Amino acid sequence: MSRFEASKDECVMLVKALPHKSSNYFETVCCAGVGHDMKWRRLYPVAFRTLENGQKFSRWDWVSYSFTTPSNDQRTESQKVVHETISVSKSMKSSERSSLARRMTRESTDEAAARGESLTLLKPEDVRFSWRRKTDEEVAIERIKHAALADQLSFLHEAPKPLEPCPFEFTFKWKDIVGKSWTNTCDDWETSTAFFVRRAAKGEQGALASLRETFEIEYPQKGMRFALGTHSRRNTQWLLVGVIRVDEADQRELSL
């Protein structure tokens, strides 16, 4: 395939990272999923909040799209998405999710790298969830950037409201299966979204306590994976881009 020739693809979406400012697009989101061949896809850039009905996807949705090969990203999984071609077909059945997660899980990032993968799932152990309140200046700067982006887009479309920054930065301390200790800032958009939803129902402190219970007790007991991906310019730096709740396979499935 020529670098500039668009091809079609489909994957089940597992990762939707926090939106970031882009010089060429609105708020770009790095998304990642797994194709029918059980290989990762990294989709970028996706201006998620400008997607129309039938295009906006959630975790575990099958998404089809056209893409070209990016010129500035040598990671084999990376695809430059043709934005207007994004389409959601269906959601992966709950009964199929644990099998997919199991097949994509590695013991360590070293194993993933040895396989030539720059995206992977790891099963975390001894998870500790914490937060840091952003300074007023940090939040104000984020608000200004998002408002400027919305104004810029309004010349072309009816722009979404400027994104409200999360007032907290979330961090996970954990160990992988081989015993390596990790400390990661959480770049998972769904975690920040969950904070806002729970704050509306429980208040700020109630939301934070609820998230801690979810990530330290509920998810580990029922089934949990961290999605990690390498930095685009530093292939040895792994970032936490997804916190995924998935039921562990029962013994009948494991025996198949």
C-alpha positions in Angstrom: 0.0 0.0 0.0 1.3 3.5 -0.9 1.8 5.8 2.1 -0.9 8.1 0.6 -3.3 5.5 -0.5 -6.3 5.0 1.8 -7.2 1.4 2.9 -10.1 0.2 4.9 -9.9 -1.5 8.3 -12.0 -2.4 11.4 -11.1 -2.9 15.0 -12.8 -3.2 18.4 -12.0 -0.1 20.4 -10.3 -0.5 23.8 -8.5 2.8 24.4 -9.6 6.4 24.2 -7.0 8.7 25.7 -7.6 12.2 27.1 -8.0 14.9 24.4 -5.0 17.0 23.6 -4.5 20.3 21.8 -3.4 19.9 18.2 -2.0 22.5 15.8 -3.8 21.1 12.8 -7.1 19.7 14.4 -9.6 20.4 17.1 -9.0 18.3 20.2 -7.3 15.2 19.1 -7.7 11.9 20.8 -5.4 8.9 20.5 -7.5 5.8 20.2 -6.4 2.1 20.0 -8.1 -1.2 19.3 -7.6 -4.7 18.1 -8.4 -6.0 14.6 -9.8 -9.3 13.5 -6.3 -10.6 13.1 -5.6 -10.0 16.9 -3.2 -7.2 16.2 -3.3 -3.7 17.6 -4.3 -0.5 15.7 -3.4 3.0 16.9 -5.8 5.5 15.4 -4.8 9.1 15.2 -5.9 11.9 15.0 -9.5 11.5 16.1 -11.3 14.8 16.9 -13.8 12.8 18.9 -16.1 15.6 20.1 -16.7 16.7 16.5 -17.9 13.2 15.4 -21.5 13.0 14.3 -24.2 10.5 15.2 -23.2 7.0 14.1 -19.5 7.9 14.4 -19.1 8.3 18.2 -17.8 5.1 19.7 -17.4 3.6 23.2 -15.1 1.0 24.5 -15.8 -2.5 23.0 -17.5 -1.0 19.9 -16.4 -2.3 16.5 -15.3 0.7 14.4 -14.6 0.7 10.7 -12.7 3.5 8.9 -10.2 4.3 6.2 -6.6 5.2 6.9 -3.2 6.0 5.4 0.2 5.3 6.8 1.6 8.2 8.8 4.8 9.8 7.7 5.9 10.9 11.1 5.2 7.8 13.2 7.2 4.6 12.7 5.3 2.5 15.2 3.9 -0.4 13.2 0.4 -0.2 14.7 -0.1 3.5 13.8 -2.8 4.5 11.3 -3.7 8.0 10.1 -7.4 8.0 10.1 -9.6 9.6 7.4 -11.9 11.3 9.9 -15.1 11.3 7.9 -15.0 7.6 7.2 -15.3 6.5 10.9 -18.4 4.4 11.4 -19.6 2.3 14.4 -21.2 -1.1 13.6 -21.9 -3.0 16.8 -20.5 -3.7 20.3 -18.5 -6.7 21.1 -20.5 -9.2 23.1 -19.7 -9.4 26.8 -19.0 -13.1 26.5 -16.2 -12.4 24.0 -14.3 -9.7 25.9 -12.4 -11.8 28.4 -11.1 -14.0 25.6 -9.8 -11.0 23.7 -8.2 -9.5 26.8 -6.5 -12.7 27.7 -5.0 -13.1 24.2 -3.7 -9.5 24.2 -2.3 -9.6 27.7 1.5 -9.8 28.2 3.4 -10.4 31.4 5.5 -7.3 30.9 6.3 -4.4 28.5 9.6 -6.2 27.8 7.6 -9.2 26.4 5.5 -6.8 24.3 8.6 -5.0 23.0 10.2 -8.4 22.1 7.1 -9.1 20.0 7.4 -5.8 18.2 4.4 -4.3 20.0 4.1 -0.7 21.1 0.7 -1.2 22.6 -0.2 -3.9 25.2 -2.4 -5.0 28.0 -1.0 -5.9 31.4 -2.7 -7.3 34.4 -2.0 -5.0 37.3 -1.4 -6.2 40.9 -1.4 -4.3 44.2 -3.1 -1.2 42.6 -3.0 2.1 44.5 -5.0 5.0 43.1 -4.2 8.6 44.1 -4.8 12.1 42.9 -3.4 15.6 42.9 -5.5 18.7 42.7 -4.3 20.9 39.8 -3.5 24.5 40.6 -5.9 27.2 39.7 -3.3 28.4 37.1 -3.1 24.9 35.5 -6.9 24.6 35.2 -7.1 28.2 33.8 -4.5 27.5 31.2 -6.4 24.4 30.1 -9.7 26.3 29.9 -8.1 29.0 27.7 -6.7 26.4 25.3 -10.0 24.6 25.0 -11.9 27.8 24.5 -9.5 28.9 21.8 -9.9 25.6 20.0 -13.7 25.8 20.1 -13.6 29.4 18.7 -11.3 28.2 15.9 -13.6 25.4 15.0 -16.7 27.5 15.1 -15.7 29.1 11.8 -16.1 25.7 10.1 -18.8 23.9 12.1 -21.1 24.3 15.0 -18.4 23.6 17.6 -19.0 21.6 20.8 -18.7 23.5 24.1 -15.2 24.0 25.3 -14.0 20.9 27.2 -14.0 21.4 31.0 -10.7 20.3 32.4 -10.7 17.7 35.2 -9.5 19.5 38.4 -7.4 16.5 39.4 -4.5 14.6 38.0 -4.9 10.8 38.7 -2.0 8.4 39.3 -1.7 4.7 39.6 1.0 2.8 41.5 1.0 -0.9 40.7 3.0 -4.0 39.9 3.0 -6.1 36.9 3.0 -9.9 36.9 6.8 -10.2 36.9 7.0 -7.9 39.9 8.1 -4.6 38.3 6.8 -1.5 40.1 5.1 1.2 38.1 3.9 4.8 38.8 1.8 6.2 35.9 -0.2 9.3 35.4 -3.6 8.2 34.1 -4.3 9.4 30.5 -7.6 7.4 30.2 -10.5 9.7 29.2 -13.1 7.5 30.8 -11.5 7.9 34.2 -11.9 11.7 34.1 -15.4 11.3 32.7 -16.3 8.9 35.6 -15.0 11.6 38.1 -17.4 14.2 36.7 -20.4 11.8 36.7 -19.7 10.7 40.3 -19.0 14.2 41.5 -22.5 15.2 40.3 -24.0 12.4 42.4 -21.7 12.2 45.4 -19.8 15.5 45.7 -16.1 15.9 45.1 -14.8 13.8 48.1 -17.4 11.2 47.5 -16.4 10.9 43.9 -12.7 10.5 44.7 -13.4 7.9 47.4 -15.7 6.0 45.0 -13.0 6.0 42.3 -10.5 4.6 44.8 -12.8 1.8 45.8 -13.5 1.0 42.1 -9.8 0.8 41.1 -8.3 -0.7 44.2 -11.1 -3.2 45.1 -13.9 -3.7 42.6 -12.0 -3.9 39.4 -9.1 -6.0 40.7 -11.6 -8.5 42.1 -13.8 -8.7 39.0 -11.1 -8.3 36.4 -8.9 -5.5 35.3 -6.3 -4.6 32.6 -4.1 -1.6 32.0 -3.5 -0.6 28.4 -0.1 0.9 27.9 1.4 2.4 24.8 4.9 3.8 24.0 5.5 7.5 23.6 5.7 8.6 19.9 9.2 10.0 20.3 10.5 7.7 23.1 9.9 4.1 22.4 11.1 2.9 25.8 8.6 5.1 27.7 5.3 3.4 28.3 2.2 5.5 29.1 -1.0 4.4 30.8 -3.6 5.1 28.2 -6.5 2.9 29.3 -8.0 1.4 32.5 -10.2 -1.5 31.4 -12.8 -3.5 33.4 -13.1 -7.0 32.0 -14.5 -10.1 33.6 -11.9 -12.8 34.1 -12.7 -15.9 32.0 -14.3 -18.7 33.8 -12.8 -22.2 34.0 -15.0 -23.5 31.1 -13.6 -20.8 28.8 -10.0 -21.3 30.0 -10.3 -25.0 29.2 -11.2 -24.4 25.5 
